[in-house]
Amino acid sequence: MARSKKGNRKEDILEAGLEVFAEKGYYTTTTAHIAEKAGISQPYVFKFFKTKEELFIAALDRAFDRIIQTFKNVESSSEQLVIKMIEAYEEMSVLHPNEIALQVIGISVTEKAIQEAAKNGLDLIRSYTLERFKSAGIENAEREVTTFLARGILCNISYFLDFPELIDENK
């Protein structure tokens, strides 16, 4: 898949990385796979990212940034906030399914730097959601955020494994 030479190559590599890591996982993905997807040579990947791990962390950070931005874009009354945030996340999951896969992959990789990036991303989501819930006057905001995140992670696992019965109460 060749990409325009006029585009931002770092962005091309990052988006290709998101897609390939989501499809193949961290351990089986190579920088050659990502270079091929981005339509560039493998050595060119290293112009922007020193290691595969650095590229994965950048892709994981991008995934978490998109999630937080999705939540920031939610406009809602206090009473409907949780429902609207769930709906926004579901919509984002359809538009950017690789972000869901990368979260699941990110929490399963044993490399310390990737674990830290996953923790930091989840902490950013938790902190933002808690602030938003408190601002909306949601009772027991801490507990509600924990439940919100737990259900989100369960949904991610269900999606990643193509196992909807895990969360579908009707099955």
PEHU-V805461 format. One record per pair of residues at least 24 apart in sequence whose ideal C-beta (glycine too) atoms are under 7 Angstrom apart, sorted by the first residue. I is the first residue (numbers start at 1). GAP is how many residues later the second one is. Records with the same first field share a line. If there is no record, write none. Layout:
I->GAP + GAP
//
This chain:
1->36 + 38
2->37
3->35 + 36
9->31 + 39
10->38
12->26
13->25 + 32 + 35 + 36
14->44 + 45 + 48
17->38 + 39 + 42
18->41 + 44 + 45 + 80 + 84
19->79
21->35 + 38 + 81 + 84
22->76 + 79 + 80
25->80
26->30 + 79 + 83
53->58 + 60 + 61
56->58
57->56 + 57 + 60
59->43
60->42 + 46 + 57 + 58 + 61
61->56 + 60
63->36 + 39 + 40
64->57 + 60 + 61
66->26 + 30 + 33
67->25 + 32 + 58
68->56 + 57 + 60
71->57 + 58 + 61
78->58 + 59 + 60
81->55 + 57
82->62 + 66
89->63
93->66
100->56 + 59 + 60
101->59
103->53
104->52 + 53 + 56
//
